[in-house]
Amino acid sequence: EVQLVESGGGLVQPGGSLRLSCAASGFTFSTYSMNWVRQAPGKGLEWVSYINSNSNSINYADSVKGRFTISRDNAKNSLYLQMNSLRDEDTAVYYCARRAGSFVPNFDYWGQGTLVTVSS
Amino acid sequence: QTVVTQEPSFSVSPGGTVTLTCGLSSGSVSTSYYPSWYQQTPGQAPRTLIYSTNTRSSGVPDRFSGSILGNKAALTITGAQADDESDYYCVLYMGSGVSVFGGGTKLTVL
């Protein structure tokens, strides 16, 4: 069974940093591209970042470019999101989502999310 | 900046049929954007319904179907049920790993 479990969320002050993790199991993590998607309270979903299976293709939404860094450790079956210079508007539930396949660029499995609150 | 448009809200009667659409602020949606659809109920993670325009995800009932209608992607629910009352999001793929979500449609079944 495919499982994605996010962790690392919490309360952080504006300007602070936080590192999210997503532990993957039930599939060969090293062969799948991954994404981070977030949802601010009461708002819609927003794609945040993408990383391919061997980390040589990475992209970010304009809203986080230059502040967030996506990475992965295939030996540990883990995906990460390093978030720096956090702003109030980064407050959201952050989901990791698997890309369905090389030629299917959609999300197929999602984690349950981890809440990040940016507030003083 | 690419804006993906969806109806903010829609209502359907139990047993009825509803079509939600997904468009682009400028231009037409085609299969090249690999439109996909996700269902989300409050407090829950999104659930994948449709990907690559019209392929149902595993376990999704066949009353959910995806298509291109005119210049938009569409999600049609045939025989709506009470537990279809959810938020529905479409996503268009822009290439290079970049995806753009629509603002979501809140579907009411009453």
HADDOCK unambig.tbl for C-alpha pairs under 7 A between the chains (distance, minus, plus):
assign (segid A and resid 44 and name CA) (segid B and resid 103 and name CA) 5.70 0.50 0.50
assign (segid A and resid 44 and name CA) (segid B and resid 104 and name CA) 6.29 0.50 0.50
assign (segid A and resid 45 and name CA) (segid B and resid 101 and name CA) 6.49 0.50 0.50
assign (segid A and resid 46 and name CA) (segid B and resid 101 and name CA) 6.02 0.50 0.50
assign (segid A and resid 47 and name CA) (segid B and resid 99 and name CA) 6.21 0.50 0.50
assign (segid A and resid 47 and name CA) (segid B and resid 100 and name CA) 6.35 0.50 0.50
assign (segid A and resid 47 and name CA) (segid B and resid 101 and name CA) 6.80 0.50 0.50
assign (segid A and resid 50 and name CA) (segid B and resid 97 and name CA) 5.62 0.50 0.50
assign (segid A and resid 59 and name CA) (segid B and resid 97 and name CA) 6.26 0.50 0.50
assign (segid A and resid 59 and name CA) (segid B and resid 98 and name CA) 6.65 0.50 0.50
assign (segid A and resid 104 and name CA) (segid B and resid 52 and name CA) 6.72 0.50 0.50
assign (segid A and resid 105 and name CA) (segid B and resid 93 and name CA) 6.89 0.50 0.50
assign (segid A and resid 106 and name CA) (segid B and resid 36 and name CA) 6.57 0.50 0.50
assign (segid A and resid 106 and name CA) (segid B and resid 51 and name CA) 6.17 0.50 0.50
assign (segid A and resid 108 and name CA) (segid B and resid 48 and name CA) 5.85 0.50 0.50
assign (segid A and resid 110 and name CA) (segid B and resid 45 and name CA) 6.81 0.50 0.50
assign (segid A and resid 110 and name CA) (segid B and resid 46 and name CA) 6.93 0.50 0.50
assign (segid A and resid 111 and name CA) (segid B and resid 45 and name CA) 6.90 0.50 0.50
assign (segid A and resid 112 and name CA) (segid B and resid 45 and name CA) 5.33 0.50 0.50
assign (segid A and resid 113 and name CA) (segid B and resid 45 and name CA) 6.97 0.50 0.50
